[in-house]
Amino acid sequence: MAGYICSHKLDPAVYAAMLTSTPAWALGGPLVGAVIPLTLVVIMPINRQLLDTNATLSDHDATALLEKWGRLHGVRSILGAAGLLVFLSKVLLR
């Protein structure tokens, strides 16, 4: 669901930037849109490793994967929040 929402913020942001010549829209859209490839390319393989019932992960390996997942989720959250702040600042500080 989040990927769907992010992908539908990217296109309108780029169009808005082109129509209004306002760089804030061009900045906010890619920030929010960057969540999609980060999730699919970087975070999804970690999810698969953690959810693999046939894997024999040691406690140390599982902990390391969970910590890595947590850091990457933090990056994903910051990207989305930064995009939202750019959008809100443009709308509220006209």
HTML snippet that shows the backbone in 3Dmol.js (N, CA, C, O; Angstrom):
<script src="https://3Dmol.org/build/3Dmol-min.js"></script>
<div id="view" style="width:600px;height:400px;position:relative"></div>
<script>
const pdb = `
ATOM      1  N   MET A   1       0.820  -1.192   0.000  1.00  0.00           N
ATOM      2  CA  MET A   1       0.000   0.000   0.000  1.00  0.00           C
ATOM      3  C   MET A   1       0.864   1.257   0.000  1.00  0.00           C
ATOM      4  O   MET A   1       0.566   2.217  -0.711  1.00  0.00           O
ATOM      5  N   ALA A   2       1.928   1.254   0.792  1.00  0.00           N
ATOM      6  CA  ALA A   2       2.787   2.437   0.861  1.00  0.00           C
ATOM      7  C   ALA A   2       3.457   2.700  -0.479  1.00  0.00           C
ATOM      8  O   ALA A   2       3.602   3.852  -0.886  1.00  0.00           O
ATOM      9  N   GLY A   3       3.867   1.634  -1.169  1.00  0.00           N
ATOM     10  CA  GLY A   3       4.477   1.795  -2.486  1.00  0.00           C
ATOM     11  C   GLY A   3       3.513   2.429  -3.477  1.00  0.00           C
ATOM     12  O   GLY A   3       3.909   3.265  -4.290  1.00  0.00           O
ATOM     13  N   TYR A   4       2.261   2.034  -3.409  1.00  0.00           N
ATOM     14  CA  TYR A   4       1.229   2.598  -4.282  1.00  0.00           C
ATOM     15  C   TYR A   4       1.079   4.087  -4.013  1.00  0.00           C
ATOM     16  O   TYR A   4       1.015   4.890  -4.944  1.00  0.00           O
ATOM     17  N   ILE A   5       1.023   4.452  -2.745  1.00  0.00           N
ATOM     18  CA  ILE A   5       0.868   5.858  -2.369  1.00  0.00           C
ATOM     19  C   ILE A   5       2.087   6.662  -2.810  1.00  0.00           C
ATOM     20  O   ILE A   5       1.938   7.753  -3.361  1.00  0.00           O
ATOM     21  N   CYS A   6       3.285   6.142  -2.576  1.00  0.00           N
ATOM     22  CA  CYS A   6       4.509   6.847  -2.963  1.00  0.00           C
ATOM     23  C   CYS A   6       4.591   7.038  -4.464  1.00  0.00           C
ATOM     24  O   CYS A   6       4.979   8.107  -4.937  1.00  0.00           O
ATOM     25  N   SER A   7       4.227   6.010  -5.216  1.00  0.00           N
ATOM     26  CA  SER A   7       4.322   6.119  -6.672  1.00  0.00           C
ATOM     27  C   SER A   7       3.326   7.138  -7.210  1.00  0.00           C
ATOM     28  O   SER A   7       3.556   7.726  -8.266  1.00  0.00           O
ATOM     29  N   HIS A   8       2.235   7.351  -6.504  1.00  0.00           N
ATOM     30  CA  HIS A   8       1.238   8.313  -6.963  1.00  0.00           C
ATOM     31  C   HIS A   8       1.515   9.723  -6.463  1.00  0.00           C
ATOM     32  O   HIS A   8       0.757  10.640  -6.779  1.00  0.00           O
ATOM     33  N   LYS A   9       2.567   9.921  -5.701  1.00  0.00           N
ATOM     34  CA  LYS A   9       3.002  11.262  -5.319  1.00  0.00           C
ATOM     35  C   LYS A   9       4.116  11.743  -6.241  1.00  0.00           C
ATOM     36  O   LYS A   9       4.314  12.949  -6.395  1.00  0.00           O
ATOM     37  N   LEU A  10       4.828  10.837  -6.839  1.00  0.00           N
ATOM     38  CA  LEU A  10       5.977  11.192  -7.667  1.00  0.00           C
ATOM     39  C   LEU A  10       5.554  11.870  -8.965  1.00  0.00           C
ATOM     40  O   LEU A  10       6.043  12.959  -9.269  1.00  0.00           O
ATOM     41  N   ASP A  11       4.670  11.264  -9.728  1.00  0.00           N
ATOM     42  CA  ASP A  11       4.247  11.844 -11.008  1.00  0.00           C
ATOM     43  C   ASP A  11       3.594  13.214 -10.853  1.00  0.00           C
ATOM     44  O   ASP A  11       3.997  14.148 -11.547  1.00  0.00           O
ATOM     45  N   PRO A  12       2.605  13.378  -9.974  1.00  0.00           N
ATOM     46  CA  PRO A  12       2.008  14.712  -9.835  1.00  0.00           C
ATOM     47  C   PRO A  12       3.018  15.765  -9.380  1.00  0.00           C
ATOM     48  O   PRO A  12       2.917  16.929  -9.769  1.00  0.00           O
ATOM     49  N   ALA A  13       3.977  15.369  -8.568  1.00  0.00           N
ATOM     50  CA  ALA A  13       4.984  16.331  -8.118  1.00  0.00           C
ATOM     51  C   ALA A  13       5.840  16.809  -9.276  1.00  0.00           C
ATOM     52  O   ALA A  13       6.148  17.996  -9.376  1.00  0.00           O
ATOM     53  N   VAL A  14       6.225  15.896 -10.148  1.00  0.00           N
ATOM     54  CA  VAL A  14       7.030  16.271 -11.315  1.00  0.00           C
ATOM     55  C   VAL A  14       6.210  17.157 -12.251  1.00  0.00           C
ATOM     56  O   VAL A  14       6.721  18.150 -12.768  1.00  0.00           O
ATOM     57  N   TYR A  15       4.947  16.805 -12.470  1.00  0.00           N
ATOM     58  CA  TYR A  15       4.091  17.629 -13.319  1.00  0.00           C
ATOM     59  C   TYR A  15       3.890  19.006 -12.710  1.00  0.00           C
ATOM     60  O   TYR A  15       3.934  20.007 -13.425  1.00  0.00           O
ATOM     61  N   ALA A  16       3.672  19.074 -11.422  1.00  0.00           N
ATOM     62  CA  ALA A  16       3.494  20.364 -10.752  1.00  0.00           C
ATOM     63  C   ALA A  16       4.749  21.220 -10.885  1.00  0.00           C
ATOM     64  O   ALA A  16       4.656  22.430 -11.092  1.00  0.00           O
ATOM     65  N   ALA A  17       5.908  20.606 -10.770  1.00  0.00           N
ATOM     66  CA  ALA A  17       7.160  21.349 -10.924  1.00  0.00           C
ATOM     67  C   ALA A  17       7.284  21.904 -12.339  1.00  0.00           C
ATOM     68  O   ALA A  17       7.732  23.034 -12.529  1.00  0.00           O
ATOM     69  N   MET A  18       6.891  21.115 -13.323  1.00  0.00           N
ATOM     70  CA  MET A  18       6.978  21.571 -14.708  1.00  0.00           C
ATOM     71  C   MET A  18       5.982  22.694 -14.988  1.00  0.00           C
ATOM     72  O   MET A  18       6.312  23.654 -15.685  1.00  0.00           O
ATOM     73  N   LEU A  19       4.775  22.585 -14.454  1.00  0.00           N
ATOM     74  CA  LEU A  19       3.739  23.587 -14.721  1.00  0.00           C
ATOM     75  C   LEU A  19       3.982  24.896 -13.977  1.00  0.00           C
ATOM     76  O   LEU A  19       3.687  25.970 -14.500  1.00  0.00           O
ATOM     77  N   THR A  20       4.510  24.814 -12.779  1.00  0.00           N
ATOM     78  CA  THR A  20       4.652  26.014 -11.944  1.00  0.00           C
ATOM     79  C   THR A  20       6.076  26.551 -11.891  1.00  0.00           C
ATOM     80  O   THR A  20       6.309  27.630 -11.345  1.00  0.00           O
ATOM     81  N   SER A  21       7.026  25.817 -12.449  1.00  0.00           N
ATOM     82  CA  SER A  21       8.442  26.194 -12.365  1.00  0.00           C
ATOM     83  C   SER A  21       8.893  26.372 -10.921  1.00  0.00           C
ATOM     84  O   SER A  21       9.715  27.237 -10.617  1.00  0.00           O
ATOM     85  N   THR A  22       8.343  25.539 -10.032  1.00  0.00           N
ATOM     86  CA  THR A  22       8.682  25.589  -8.613  1.00  0.00           C
ATOM     87  C   THR A  22       9.508  24.361  -8.264  1.00  0.00           C
ATOM     88  O   THR A  22       9.022  23.235  -8.367  1.00  0.00           O
ATOM     89  N   PRO A  23      10.763  24.572  -7.848  1.00  0.00           N
ATOM     90  CA  PRO A  23      11.631  23.422  -7.573  1.00  0.00           C
ATOM     91  C   PRO A  23      11.212  22.592  -6.364  1.00  0.00           C
ATOM     92  O   PRO A  23      11.624  21.438  -6.241  1.00  0.00           O
ATOM     93  N   ALA A  24      10.414  23.147  -5.482  1.00  0.00           N
ATOM     94  CA  ALA A  24      10.002  22.384  -4.296  1.00  0.00           C
ATOM     95  C   ALA A  24       9.248  21.126  -4.689  1.00  0.00           C
ATOM     96  O   ALA A  24       9.420  20.075  -4.072  1.00  0.00           O
ATOM     97  N   TRP A  25       8.411  21.230  -5.717  1.00  0.00           N
ATOM     98  CA  TRP A  25       7.671  20.050  -6.155  1.00  0.00           C
ATOM     99  C   TRP A  25       8.615  19.011  -6.748  1.00  0.00           C
ATOM    100  O   TRP A  25       8.439  17.810  -6.543  1.00  0.00           O
ATOM    101  N   ALA A  26       9.610  19.480  -7.478  1.00  0.00           N
ATOM    102  CA  ALA A  26      10.571  18.562  -8.090  1.00  0.00           C
ATOM    103  C   ALA A  26      11.468  17.910  -7.049  1.00  0.00           C
ATOM    104  O   ALA A  26      12.011  16.834  -7.299  1.00  0.00           O
ATOM    105  N   LEU A  27      11.634  18.531  -5.896  1.00  0.00           N
ATOM    106  CA  LEU A  27      12.440  17.957  -4.824  1.00  0.00           C
ATOM    107  C   LEU A  27      11.625  16.977  -3.979  1.00  0.00           C
ATOM    108  O   LEU A  27      12.101  15.889  -3.656  1.00  0.00           O
ATOM    109  N   GLY A  28      10.411  17.360  -3.624  1.00  0.00           N
ATOM    110  CA  GLY A  28       9.585  16.518  -2.755  1.00  0.00           C
ATOM    111  C   GLY A  28       9.164  15.211  -3.389  1.00  0.00           C
ATOM    112  O   GLY A  28       9.140  14.179  -2.719  1.00  0.00           O
ATOM    113  N   GLY A  29       8.830  15.234  -4.672  1.00  0.00           N
ATOM    114  CA  GLY A  29       8.391  14.019  -5.357  1.00  0.00           C
ATOM    115  C   GLY A  29       9.437  12.922  -5.362  1.00  0.00           C
ATOM    116  O   GLY A  29       9.138  11.795  -4.966  1.00  0.00           O
ATOM    117  N   PRO A  30      10.647  13.214  -5.795  1.00  0.00           N
ATOM    118  CA  PRO A  30      11.683  12.177  -5.766  1.00  0.00           C
ATOM    119  C   PRO A  30      12.052  11.710  -4.358  1.00  0.00           C
ATOM    120  O   PRO A  30      12.419  10.551  -4.167  1.00  0.00           O
ATOM    121  N   LEU A  31      11.957  12.601  -3.375  1.00  0.00           N
ATOM    122  CA  LEU A  31      12.228  12.157  -2.002  1.00  0.00           C
ATOM    123  C   LEU A  31      11.226  11.087  -1.572  1.00  0.00           C
ATOM    124  O   LEU A  31      11.603  10.053  -1.020  1.00  0.00           O
ATOM    125  N   VAL A  32       9.957  11.348  -1.831  1.00  0.00           N
ATOM    126  CA  VAL A  32       8.930  10.366  -1.481  1.00  0.00           C
ATOM    127  C   VAL A  32       9.047   9.145  -2.395  1.00  0.00           C
ATOM    128  O   VAL A  32       8.906   8.011  -1.938  1.00  0.00           O
ATOM    129  N   GLY A  33       9.302   9.374  -3.676  1.00  0.00           N
ATOM    130  CA  GLY A  33       9.398   8.275  -4.632  1.00  0.00           C
ATOM    131  C   GLY A  33      10.597   7.371  -4.416  1.00  0.00           C
ATOM    132  O   GLY A  33      10.568   6.209  -4.821  1.00  0.00           O
ATOM    133  N   ALA A  34      11.654   7.874  -3.785  1.00  0.00           N
ATOM    134  CA  ALA A  34      12.861   7.071  -3.539  1.00  0.00           C
ATOM    135  C   ALA A  34      12.602   5.919  -2.580  1.00  0.00           C
ATOM    136  O   ALA A  34      13.392   4.979  -2.500  1.00  0.00           O
ATOM    137  N   VAL A  35      11.504   5.996  -1.863  1.00  0.00           N
ATOM    138  CA  VAL A  35      11.143   4.931  -0.928  1.00  0.00           C
ATOM    139  C   VAL A  35      10.896   3.617  -1.667  1.00  0.00           C
ATOM    140  O   VAL A  35      11.185   2.544  -1.137  1.00  0.00           O
ATOM    141  N   ILE A  36      10.368   3.693  -2.876  1.00  0.00           N
ATOM    142  CA  ILE A  36      10.000   2.481  -3.615  1.00  0.00           C
ATOM    143  C   ILE A  36      11.220   1.647  -3.986  1.00  0.00           C
ATOM    144  O   ILE A  36      11.272   0.470  -3.627  1.00  0.00           O
ATOM    145  N   PRO A  37      12.213   2.208  -4.696  1.00  0.00           N
ATOM    146  CA  PRO A  37      13.366   1.358  -5.022  1.00  0.00           C
ATOM    147  C   PRO A  37      14.153   0.933  -3.790  1.00  0.00           C
ATOM    148  O   PRO A  37      14.693  -0.173  -3.755  1.00  0.00           O
ATOM    149  N   LEU A  38      14.226   1.787  -2.787  1.00  0.00           N
ATOM    150  CA  LEU A  38      14.915   1.410  -1.551  1.00  0.00           C
ATOM    151  C   LEU A  38      14.257   0.176  -0.940  1.00  0.00           C
ATOM    152  O   LEU A  38      14.938  -0.756  -0.513  1.00  0.00           O
ATOM    153  N   THR A  39      12.937   0.184  -0.905  1.00  0.00           N
ATOM    154  CA  THR A  39      12.211  -0.948  -0.335  1.00  0.00           C
ATOM    155  C   THR A  39      12.382  -2.204  -1.181  1.00  0.00           C
ATOM    156  O   THR A  39      12.686  -3.274  -0.654  1.00  0.00           O
ATOM    157  N   LEU A  40      12.188  -2.076  -2.486  1.00  0.00           N
ATOM    158  CA  LEU A  40      12.210  -3.258  -3.347  1.00  0.00           C
ATOM    159  C   LEU A  40      13.607  -3.839  -3.532  1.00  0.00           C
ATOM    160  O   LEU A  40      13.770  -5.059  -3.570  1.00  0.00           O
ATOM    161  N   VAL A  41      14.603  -2.987  -3.646  1.00  0.00           N
ATOM    162  CA  VAL A  41      15.944  -3.464  -3.970  1.00  0.00           C
ATOM    163  C   VAL A  41      16.774  -3.783  -2.733  1.00  0.00           C
ATOM    164  O   VAL A  41      17.555  -4.735  -2.740  1.00  0.00           O
ATOM    165  N   VAL A  42      16.615  -3.005  -1.681  1.00  0.00           N
ATOM    166  CA  VAL A  42      17.493  -3.145  -0.516  1.00  0.00           C
ATOM    167  C   VAL A  42      16.805  -3.832   0.664  1.00  0.00           C
ATOM    168  O   VAL A  42      17.372  -4.745   1.263  1.00  0.00           O
ATOM    169  N   ILE A  43      15.598  -3.404   0.999  1.00  0.00           N
ATOM    170  CA  ILE A  43      14.942  -3.914   2.209  1.00  0.00           C
ATOM    171  C   ILE A  43      14.248  -5.253   1.974  1.00  0.00           C
ATOM    172  O   ILE A  43      14.259  -6.115   2.852  1.00  0.00           O
ATOM    173  N   MET A  44      13.650  -5.437   0.807  1.00  0.00           N
ATOM    174  CA  MET A  44      12.917  -6.677   0.537  1.00  0.00           C
ATOM    175  C   MET A  44      13.776  -7.935   0.671  1.00  0.00           C
ATOM    176  O   MET A  44      13.303  -8.917   1.243  1.00  0.00           O
ATOM    177  N   PRO A  45      15.020  -7.953   0.171  1.00  0.00           N
ATOM    178  CA  PRO A  45      15.847  -9.154   0.363  1.00  0.00           C
ATOM    179  C   PRO A  45      16.110  -9.463   1.840  1.00  0.00           C
ATOM    180  O   PRO A  45      16.200 -10.628   2.227  1.00  0.00           O
ATOM    181  N   ILE A  46      16.232  -8.432   2.650  1.00  0.00           N
ATOM    182  CA  ILE A  46      16.422  -8.657   4.089  1.00  0.00           C
ATOM    183  C   ILE A  46      15.151  -9.246   4.685  1.00  0.00           C
ATOM    184  O   ILE A  46      15.214 -10.158   5.510  1.00  0.00           O
ATOM    185  N   ASN A  47      14.001  -8.728   4.273  1.00  0.00           N
ATOM    186  CA  ASN A  47      12.730  -9.290   4.742  1.00  0.00           C
ATOM    187  C   ASN A  47      12.639 -10.774   4.395  1.00  0.00           C
ATOM    188  O   ASN A  47      12.238 -11.593   5.222  1.00  0.00           O
ATOM    189  N   ARG A  48      13.014 -11.106   3.168  1.00  0.00           N
ATOM    190  CA  ARG A  48      12.946 -12.511   2.730  1.00  0.00           C
ATOM    191  C   ARG A  48      13.852 -13.402   3.565  1.00  0.00           C
ATOM    192  O   ARG A  48      13.474 -14.515   3.932  1.00  0.00           O
ATOM    193  N   GLN A  49      15.053 -12.909   3.866  1.00  0.00           N
ATOM    194  CA  GLN A  49      15.971 -13.698   4.701  1.00  0.00           C
ATOM    195  C   GLN A  49      15.392 -13.902   6.099  1.00  0.00           C
ATOM    196  O   GLN A  49      15.468 -14.996   6.658  1.00  0.00           O
ATOM    197  N   LEU A  50      14.819 -12.848   6.653  1.00  0.00           N
ATOM    198  CA  LEU A  50      14.273 -12.943   8.015  1.00  0.00           C
ATOM    199  C   LEU A  50      13.036 -13.828   8.076  1.00  0.00           C
ATOM    200  O   LEU A  50      12.794 -14.483   9.089  1.00  0.00           O
ATOM    201  N   LEU A  51      12.258 -13.855   7.011  1.00  0.00           N
ATOM    202  CA  LEU A  51      11.014 -14.629   7.011  1.00  0.00           C
ATOM    203  C   LEU A  51      11.172 -16.044   6.463  1.00  0.00           C
ATOM    204  O   LEU A  51      10.218 -16.822   6.481  1.00  0.00           O
ATOM    205  N   ASP A  52      12.355 -16.385   5.978  1.00  0.00           N
ATOM    206  CA  ASP A  52      12.595 -17.711   5.421  1.00  0.00           C
ATOM    207  C   ASP A  52      12.561 -18.749   6.546  1.00  0.00           C
ATOM    208  O   ASP A  52      13.426 -18.764   7.422  1.00  0.00           O
ATOM    209  N   THR A  53      11.561 -19.603   6.503  1.00  0.00           N
ATOM    210  CA  THR A  53      11.412 -20.612   7.557  1.00  0.00           C
ATOM    211  C   THR A  53      12.412 -21.747   7.420  1.00  0.00           C
ATOM    212  O   THR A  53      12.635 -22.487   8.379  1.00  0.00           O
ATOM    213  N   ASN A  54      13.018 -21.901   6.253  1.00  0.00           N
ATOM    214  CA  ASN A  54      14.013 -22.951   6.047  1.00  0.00           C
ATOM    215  C   ASN A  54      15.433 -22.499   6.371  1.00  0.00           C
ATOM    216  O   ASN A  54      16.348 -23.320   6.423  1.00  0.00           O
ATOM    217  N   ALA A  55      15.618 -21.224   6.586  1.00  0.00           N
ATOM    218  CA  ALA A  55      16.955 -20.696   6.877  1.00  0.00           C
ATOM    219  C   ALA A  55      17.373 -21.058   8.295  1.00  0.00           C
ATOM    220  O   ALA A  55      16.545 -21.144   9.202  1.00  0.00           O
ATOM    221  N   THR A  56      18.637 -21.263   8.461  1.00  0.00           N
ATOM    222  CA  THR A  56      19.177 -21.563   9.786  1.00  0.00           C
ATOM    223  C   THR A  56      20.099 -20.420  10.197  1.00  0.00           C
ATOM    224  O   THR A  56      21.323 -20.550  10.199  1.00  0.00           O
ATOM    225  N   LEU A  57      19.481 -19.309  10.542  1.00  0.00           N
ATOM    226  CA  LEU A  57      20.234 -18.133  10.975  1.00  0.00           C
ATOM    227  C   LEU A  57      20.626 -18.293  12.437  1.00  0.00           C
ATOM    228  O   LEU A  57      19.822 -18.709  13.270  1.00  0.00           O
ATOM    229  N   SER A  58      21.858 -17.960  12.726  1.00  0.00           N
ATOM    230  CA  SER A  58      22.266 -17.941  14.127  1.00  0.00           C
ATOM    231  C   SER A  58      21.644 -16.702  14.773  1.00  0.00           C
ATOM    232  O   SER A  58      21.177 -15.796  14.083  1.00  0.00           O
ATOM    233  N   ASP A  59      21.646 -16.678  16.092  1.00  0.00           N
ATOM    234  CA  ASP A  59      21.116 -15.515  16.793  1.00  0.00           C
ATOM    235  C   ASP A  59      21.877 -14.257  16.402  1.00  0.00           C
ATOM    236  O   ASP A  59      21.287 -13.189  16.239  1.00  0.00           O
ATOM    237  N   HIS A  60      23.186 -14.388  16.252  1.00  0.00           N
ATOM    238  CA  HIS A  60      24.011 -13.240  15.871  1.00  0.00           C
ATOM    239  C   HIS A  60      23.635 -12.727  14.481  1.00  0.00           C
ATOM    240  O   HIS A  60      23.506 -11.520  14.280  1.00  0.00           O
ATOM    241  N   ASP A  61      23.460 -13.638  13.523  1.00  0.00           N
ATOM    242  CA  ASP A  61      23.094 -13.247  12.162  1.00  0.00           C
ATOM    243  C   ASP A  61      21.702 -12.618  12.114  1.00  0.00           C
ATOM    244  O   ASP A  61      21.488 -11.617  11.430  1.00  0.00           O
ATOM    245  N   ALA A  62      20.765 -13.211  12.840  1.00  0.00           N
ATOM    246  CA  ALA A  62      19.404 -12.670  12.868  1.00  0.00           C
ATOM    247  C   ALA A  62      19.393 -11.276  13.490  1.00  0.00           C
ATOM    248  O   ALA A  62      18.709 -10.375  13.004  1.00  0.00           O
ATOM    249  N   THR A  63      20.148 -11.110  14.559  1.00  0.00           N
ATOM    250  CA  THR A  63      20.233  -9.800  15.206  1.00  0.00           C
ATOM    251  C   THR A  63      20.855  -8.776  14.267  1.00  0.00           C
ATOM    252  O   THR A  63      20.388  -7.640  14.189  1.00  0.00           O
ATOM    253  N   ALA A  64      21.901  -9.169  13.558  1.00  0.00           N
ATOM    254  CA  ALA A  64      22.556  -8.261  12.616  1.00  0.00           C
ATOM    255  C   ALA A  64      21.598  -7.861  11.496  1.00  0.00           C
ATOM    256  O   ALA A  64      21.560  -6.696  11.101  1.00  0.00           O
ATOM    257  N   LEU A  65      20.828  -8.816  10.983  1.00  0.00           N
ATOM    258  CA  LEU A  65      19.857  -8.503   9.929  1.00  0.00           C
ATOM    259  C   LEU A  65      18.761  -7.565  10.439  1.00  0.00           C
ATOM    260  O   LEU A  65      18.364  -6.630   9.745  1.00  0.00           O
ATOM    261  N   LEU A  66      18.281  -7.820  11.645  1.00  0.00           N
ATOM    262  CA  LEU A  66      17.244  -6.958  12.215  1.00  0.00           C
ATOM    263  C   LEU A  66      17.764  -5.546  12.446  1.00  0.00           C
ATOM    264  O   LEU A  66      17.042  -4.576  12.215  1.00  0.00           O
ATOM    265  N   GLU A  67      19.001  -5.419  12.898  1.00  0.00           N
ATOM    266  CA  GLU A  67      19.583  -4.089  13.097  1.00  0.00           C
ATOM    267  C   GLU A  67      19.754  -3.365  11.767  1.00  0.00           C
ATOM    268  O   GLU A  67      19.489  -2.166  11.671  1.00  0.00           O
ATOM    269  N   LYS A  68      20.195  -4.086  10.747  1.00  0.00           N
ATOM    270  CA  LYS A  68      20.344  -3.497   9.417  1.00  0.00           C
ATOM    271  C   LYS A  68      18.985  -3.067   8.883  1.00  0.00           C
ATOM    272  O   LYS A  68      18.847  -1.976   8.329  1.00  0.00           O
ATOM    273  N   TRP A  69      17.973  -3.931   9.050  1.00  0.00           N
ATOM    274  CA  TRP A  69      16.623  -3.598   8.620  1.00  0.00           C
ATOM    275  C   TRP A  69      16.136  -2.332   9.327  1.00  0.00           C
ATOM    276  O   TRP A  69      15.530  -1.462   8.701  1.00  0.00           O
ATOM    277  N   GLY A  70      16.398  -2.233  10.616  1.00  0.00           N
ATOM    278  CA  GLY A  70      15.974  -1.059  11.382  1.00  0.00           C
ATOM    279  C   GLY A  70      16.615   0.222  10.873  1.00  0.00           C
ATOM    280  O   GLY A  70      15.944   1.247  10.750  1.00  0.00           O
ATOM    281  N   ARG A  71      17.919   0.170  10.574  1.00  0.00           N
ATOM    282  CA  ARG A  71      18.598   1.356  10.035  1.00  0.00           C
ATOM    283  C   ARG A  71      18.018   1.739   8.674  1.00  0.00           C
ATOM    284  O   ARG A  71      17.773   2.917   8.414  1.00  0.00           O
ATOM    285  N   LEU A  72      17.799   0.763   7.818  1.00  0.00           N
ATOM    286  CA  LEU A  72      17.249   1.039   6.494  1.00  0.00           C
ATOM    287  C   LEU A  72      15.813   1.555   6.573  1.00  0.00           C
ATOM    288  O   LEU A  72      15.412   2.414   5.788  1.00  0.00           O
ATOM    289  N   HIS A  73      15.054   1.035   7.512  1.00  0.00           N
ATOM    290  CA  HIS A  73      13.693   1.536   7.710  1.00  0.00           C
ATOM    291  C   HIS A  73      13.737   2.985   8.177  1.00  0.00           C
ATOM    292  O   HIS A  73      12.879   3.787   7.808  1.00  0.00           O
ATOM    293  N   GLY A  74      14.730   3.320   8.985  1.00  0.00           N
ATOM    294  CA  GLY A  74      14.905   4.713   9.408  1.00  0.00           C
ATOM    295  C   GLY A  74      15.192   5.617   8.226  1.00  0.00           C
ATOM    296  O   GLY A  74      14.649   6.718   8.142  1.00  0.00           O
ATOM    297  N   VAL A  75      16.041   5.167   7.308  1.00  0.00           N
ATOM    298  CA  VAL A  75      16.334   5.938   6.095  1.00  0.00           C
ATOM    299  C   VAL A  75      15.063   6.109   5.275  1.00  0.00           C
ATOM    300  O   VAL A  75      14.779   7.195   4.769  1.00  0.00           O
ATOM    301  N   ARG A  76      14.306   5.033   5.149  1.00  0.00           N
ATOM    302  CA  ARG A  76      13.054   5.085   4.384  1.00  0.00           C
ATOM    303  C   ARG A  76      12.074   6.072   5.017  1.00  0.00           C
ATOM    304  O   ARG A  76      11.407   6.826   4.310  1.00  0.00           O
ATOM    305  N   SER A  77      11.988   6.068   6.328  1.00  0.00           N
ATOM    306  CA  SER A  77      11.096   6.989   7.030  1.00  0.00           C
ATOM    307  C   SER A  77      11.544   8.441   6.864  1.00  0.00           C
ATOM    308  O   SER A  77      10.718   9.335   6.678  1.00  0.00           O
ATOM    309  N   ILE A  78      12.850   8.667   6.932  1.00  0.00           N
ATOM    310  CA  ILE A  78      13.379  10.022   6.772  1.00  0.00           C
ATOM    311  C   ILE A  78      13.119  10.540   5.364  1.00  0.00           C
ATOM    312  O   ILE A  78      12.770  11.708   5.195  1.00  0.00           O
ATOM    313  N   LEU A  79      13.281   9.694   4.352  1.00  0.00           N
ATOM    314  CA  LEU A  79      12.999  10.124   2.980  1.00  0.00           C
ATOM    315  C   LEU A  79      11.546  10.564   2.822  1.00  0.00           C
ATOM    316  O   LEU A  79      11.266  11.624   2.262  1.00  0.00           O
ATOM    317  N   GLY A  80      10.633   9.745   3.317  1.00  0.00           N
ATOM    318  CA  GLY A  80       9.212  10.086   3.221  1.00  0.00           C
ATOM    319  C   GLY A  80       8.872  11.348   4.000  1.00  0.00           C
ATOM    320  O   GLY A  80       8.121  12.198   3.522  1.00  0.00           O
ATOM    321  N   ALA A  81       9.423  11.466   5.193  1.00  0.00           N
ATOM    322  CA  ALA A  81       9.153  12.653   6.012  1.00  0.00           C
ATOM    323  C   ALA A  81       9.753  13.903   5.379  1.00  0.00           C
ATOM    324  O   ALA A  81       9.138  14.969   5.420  1.00  0.00           O
ATOM    325  N   ALA A  82      10.933  13.790   4.799  1.00  0.00           N
ATOM    326  CA  ALA A  82      11.558  14.943   4.148  1.00  0.00           C
ATOM    327  C   ALA A  82      10.717  15.409   2.953  1.00  0.00           C
ATOM    328  O   ALA A  82      10.518  16.607   2.752  1.00  0.00           O
ATOM    329  N   GLY A  83      10.231  14.451   2.170  1.00  0.00           N
ATOM    330  CA  GLY A  83       9.357  14.811   1.052  1.00  0.00           C
ATOM    331  C   GLY A  83       8.085  15.489   1.532  1.00  0.00           C
ATOM    332  O   GLY A  83       7.647  16.480   0.948  1.00  0.00           O
ATOM    333  N   LEU A  84       7.500  14.964   2.580  1.00  0.00           N
ATOM    334  CA  LEU A  84       6.287  15.565   3.140  1.00  0.00           C
ATOM    335  C   LEU A  84       6.566  16.983   3.625  1.00  0.00           C
ATOM    336  O   LEU A  84       5.765  17.886   3.384  1.00  0.00           O
ATOM    337  N   LEU A  85       7.688  17.187   4.303  1.00  0.00           N
ATOM    338  CA  LEU A  85       8.030  18.527   4.790  1.00  0.00           C
ATOM    339  C   LEU A  85       8.233  19.507   3.641  1.00  0.00           C
ATOM    340  O   LEU A  85       7.840  20.669   3.740  1.00  0.00           O
ATOM    341  N   VAL A  86       8.842  19.050   2.555  1.00  0.00           N
ATOM    342  CA  VAL A  86       9.005  19.923   1.384  1.00  0.00           C
ATOM    343  C   VAL A  86       7.637  20.309   0.835  1.00  0.00           C
ATOM    344  O   VAL A  86       7.394  21.480   0.543  1.00  0.00           O
ATOM    345  N   PHE A  87       6.741  19.333   0.694  1.00  0.00           N
ATOM    346  CA  PHE A  87       5.402  19.626   0.190  1.00  0.00           C
ATOM    347  C   PHE A  87       4.659  20.581   1.118  1.00  0.00           C
ATOM    348  O   PHE A  87       4.060  21.557   0.667  1.00  0.00           O
ATOM    349  N   LEU A  88       4.702  20.294   2.417  1.00  0.00           N
ATOM    350  CA  LEU A  88       3.986  21.145   3.375  1.00  0.00           C
ATOM    351  C   LEU A  88       4.565  22.559   3.408  1.00  0.00           C
ATOM    352  O   LEU A  88       3.817  23.534   3.477  1.00  0.00           O
ATOM    353  N   SER A  89       5.874  22.671   3.361  1.00  0.00           N
ATOM    354  CA  SER A  89       6.478  24.008   3.389  1.00  0.00           C
ATOM    355  C   SER A  89       6.067  24.813   2.170  1.00  0.00           C
ATOM    356  O   SER A  89       5.856  26.022   2.265  1.00  0.00           O
ATOM    357  N   LYS A  90       5.953  24.156   1.031  1.00  0.00           N
ATOM    358  CA  LYS A  90       5.539  24.862  -0.184  1.00  0.00           C
ATOM    359  C   LYS A  90       4.095  25.319  -0.075  1.00  0.00           C
ATOM    360  O   LYS A  90       3.762  26.434  -0.477  1.00  0.00           O
ATOM    361  N   VAL A  91       3.240  24.469   0.463  1.00  0.00           N
ATOM    362  CA  VAL A  91       1.824  24.796   0.554  1.00  0.00           C
ATOM    363  C   VAL A  91       1.579  25.847   1.643  1.00  0.00           C
ATOM    364  O   VAL A  91       0.816  26.790   1.433  1.00  0.00           O
ATOM    365  N   LEU A  92       2.218  25.688   2.793  1.00  0.00           N
ATOM    366  CA  LEU A  92       1.934  26.573   3.916  1.00  0.00           C
ATOM    367  C   LEU A  92       2.680  27.902   3.872  1.00  0.00           C
ATOM    368  O   LEU A  92       2.235  28.875   4.481  1.00  0.00           O
ATOM    369  N   LEU A  93       3.801  27.963   3.166  1.00  0.00           N
ATOM    370  CA  LEU A  93       4.603  29.184   3.139  1.00  0.00           C
ATOM    371  C   LEU A  93       4.513  29.896   1.793  1.00  0.00           C
ATOM    372  O   LEU A  93       5.510  30.417   1.294  1.00  0.00           O
ATOM    373  N   ARG A  94       3.351  29.915   1.223  1.00  0.00           N
ATOM    374  CA  ARG A  94       3.170  30.584  -0.081  1.00  0.00           C
ATOM    375  C   ARG A  94       3.369  32.062   0.047  1.00  0.00           C
ATOM    376  O   ARG A  94       3.258  32.788  -0.941  1.00  0.00           O
TER     377      ARG A  94
END
`;
const viewer = $3Dmol.createViewer("view");
viewer.addModel(pdb, "pdb");
viewer.setStyle({}, {cartoon: {color: "spectrum"}});
viewer.zoomTo();
viewer.render();
</script>
